[in-house]
Amino acid sequence: MKVEEPDRFAQVLAVVRAEEPRPPVWDRQVRAAGYAREQSRARRRLAELYPVRYSELLAAELAKFGLAPVPPRGLQPCGTTAAYIRHRKRGEQPCPMCRQAWRDYCRQPHTRAYQTARRHALAEMPHAFPDRFAELLAEQVAARGVEALTGGARARAMAGARATARLLLSRERPRDFKRLYAQAYPAALARAQETEQNASTGAGAARSAT
């Protein structure tokens, strides 16, 4: 699609860049990661604009390797995690079945391990890059007008500024964030599995007692 529609691709890429302005670039790693992300989003957006042609090109590329396109999967019904995410993307309130499906998903050990490792990696990023974190935090504090606030409003705004600064830092340095996440995940998964096992043992003992 990018080769067939270079002008249209350039237009879509400009729109993508306008939607998410680039942060200040400090090294080649950050520049390359941001450029690749913009290109990927633009290609997906172009495929959505020309679905028929995209399907034809995909089938042609797969045929070179003796493969056939996978038929599109229909929308998942309510009561699944996919339906829960669909509700949220549409700005809708998830239905009770979808909320229950999401709660069940979040209780799974690998999901809890992912969330724990991600929080750990985000918390470690400011210690790994203190100078850049201080700059991002100062930008967020100024943008939110934290200095003019008092009491609980100031505390909440400051917490939001710190969270946003950590997230922006992780996006600027995705490789370092993934490294910290990978280091934290095994221990987080072991703890989640142990918790799940203890909960199952406790539930079994309670049923036996009754």
Residue pairs with C-beta under 8 A, 6 or more apart in sequence:
1 9
1 43
1 46
1 47
1 50
1 53
1 54
1 57
2 9
2 42
2 43
2 46
4 53
4 57
5 46
5 50
8 46
8 49
9 42
9 43
9 46
12 42
12 45
12 46
12 49
13 38
13 39
13 42
15 45
16 38
16 41
16 42
16 45
17 38
20 38
22 34
23 30
23 34
23 168
23 171
23 172
25 31
25 34
26 132
26 172
29 173
29 175
30 172
30 173
33 174
33 175
46 54
47 54
55 69
58 69
59 68
59 69
62 68
62 69
75 82
75 83
75 86
76 82
76 83
76 86
77 83
78 95
78 97
78 98
79 97
79 98
79 100
79 101
80 98
80 101
81 101
81 102
81 105
83 94
83 95
83 97
83 98
83 101
84 94
84 98
84 99
84 101
84 102
87 93
87 94
87 95
87 98
88 94
94 102
105 111
106 112
106 115
109 189
109 192
109 193
109 195
109 196
110 189
110 192
112 188
112 192
112 195
113 185
113 188
113 189
113 191
113 192
114 185
114 188
116 184
116 188
116 191
116 192
117 181
117 184
117 185
117 188
117 189
118 181
120 180
120 181
120 184
120 188
121 170
121 177
121 178
121 180
121 181
121 184
122 166
122 167
122 170
122 177
123 166
124 180
125 133
125 166
125 169
125 170
125 173
125 176
125 177
125 180
126 133
126 165
126 166
126 169
128 176
128 180
129 169
129 173
129 176
132 169
132 172
133 165
133 166
133 169
136 164
136 165
136 168
136 169
137 161
137 162
137 165
139 165
140 160
140 161
140 162
140 164
140 165
141 147
141 158
141 161
143 161
144 157
144 160
144 161
145 157
146 154
146 157
146 158
146 161
149 157
170 177
171 177
